[in-house]
Amino acid sequence: MILLLCLPLTALVLLSLPAHLRDRRLKRRGIEAEAVCVERIRTSGVTVHYVRCHFRTETGIKIAARINSPRPAPEVGQGFPVVYDPRKPSDAASAQYLAGREAKLGYVFQAALAVLVAAAVLLLTVFS
């Protein structure tokens, strides 16, 4: 029973880890730039969840990225701030997303899952 809980929780933690590490890296060493929305992407219904945008790095390189949409979602052609990793500029996020509750809640969610996985493993080893 515990093993059945442990495997999916471990998978959730591992799947969300890259995004959380990216967000942490962007908060630490990211550089802000002005992006322009080129496409609004709806994944379900009418809500825009992602935007495809273009921005220029400090060195003038034009980057295309797909990021979580800021709220309210920008119209095509509208500018908004993004934060990008200078070592890998295609890793970018909306400045609003990084400063907002969503990113912080992701850390809390991941930490809670990690604690549940650790507790499940501990129970599994103690009661085996």
N, C-alpha and C positions, 0 to 999 in steps of 0.2 A: 504494500500500500504506500509506504513512504517513498519507495523507489519510483513509483508511478507519479508522485508529486515532484520529486526531485529532478527528474529528467526535463519536464517542460519548463520548470522554473530556471534551471541552468541554461536551457536554450534561450529563454527570454533575456536573461542577463547578458549572455554572450552576443546575442543579436543586437541588443541596444548599446553595447559597449563602444563600438566604433563611433557612433554619433555623439555619444557623451564625451569621448576623448577629443573628438574634433571640436566640439563646443568649448571645452576647457582650453584647448590650444588656441582657438580664436580669441577667447577672452584674455588670454595671457599675452599673446604676441601679434594679434590680428591688427590689420590696418584698415581704417574706414575709407570707403570710396563711394562715389555717387553712381548708382546703377540706374539703368533705364529698362523698364518692363517691355519685353517684346512679345510675350505670350502669357495669358492667364490659363492655368491648368486646373480643371475641375475633375476630381476623382469620383465624386458621387453627388448627384443633385446639382444645385445651383451655387454651392459654396466653392470659392476659389481656394484650393489648398496649397498650390505651388505656383510660382511664376518662373518663367524663363527670362533671364535678363542679361544685359551686357554691361560691362564696366571696364575702366582702364586702371591698370596698376600704377604705382608711383613711377615706374619706368616707362609707362606709356603703352604697355602691351594690352591689347583688347582681349577680354576674357568673356566667354559665354558660360553661364551657370544656371542650374535649376535649383531653386531654394524654396524653403517654407515661405509662404506669402505673409507679408506684414498685414496687420489689420488696421484699417480697411485695406482690401487688396488694391494695389495700384492699377490704374487703367493702362492700356497699351500706350507707350510713349511717355508715361509719367515717370519721374525720377524718384528714387528713395535711397536711403543709406544702407550699404552692406558692409560687412567686415570680412576680409579675406586673409588667408594665410600667405605671407610673403614668400614662403618656401614652396608652396603649392597653391597658387592663386585660384585654381578651380575649386578649392575647398572654401566655400563662402557661406554666409548666413546673413539673414536680415539683421541689422543692428537692433531693431525692435525686438526680434525673437531672442537674441542673446541677452538683452537687458530685462526681458519680461519674465513672467511667472512660468511659462511653459518649459524653459530650459531648466529652471530650478526644480520644478516638479519632476522632471525627468531624472534628475540626480536622486531625489528622495525615493522615487519609484524603484530605481535600480538598486539603491542601498537596501530598501525593504526586501526586494527579491533576493539579494545576496544573503541577507540575514535568514530568510526563510530557507534558502538552499543549505546554508551552514547548519541550521537547526535540524533540517531533514537528514543531512548526512550524519550529524551527531546522534540523532535518535536511531538511525539505521545501524550505526556501529555499536551503540550501547545495547540495543535490544536484539542484536543478531546472535 
